[in-house]
Amino acid sequence: MLVSTTPTLQGHDIREYRGVVTGEAIIGAHIFKDLFASIRDVIGGRSQAYEDTIREAREAAMQEMQAECRSLGGNAVVGVDIDYEVVGEGGSMMMVAVSGTAVYITPNEHYQT
């Protein structure tokens, strides 16, 4: 499935707009404690374990958004926005939220969906 932050997809005609689709993933506080406890992963001010956890949350949110798109009969998502928010009491969790517009596109013979 094509997913883009742009409002159009080069080489494809948007035939129908199916609606707004979203996906969310929340990382609990224990993740942050575990990550900061393993400070040995920090190299040059970056934590690979922390980055991997955020990446997994983003991918889960994207998969949820794509599943919602498919349920609306779409085959691509345009105008995607990705947000990261600290939530919960005392900022104990982080949420990754994605949203976009589900569309039905017709593929150009030079591009594949």
Secondary structure, 3 states (H helix, E strand, C coil): CEECCCCCCCCCEEEEEEEEEEEEEEECHHHHHHHHHCHHHEECCEEHHHHHHHHHHHHHHHHHHHHHHHHCCCCEEEEEEEEEEEECCCCCEEEEEEEEEEEEEECCCCCCC
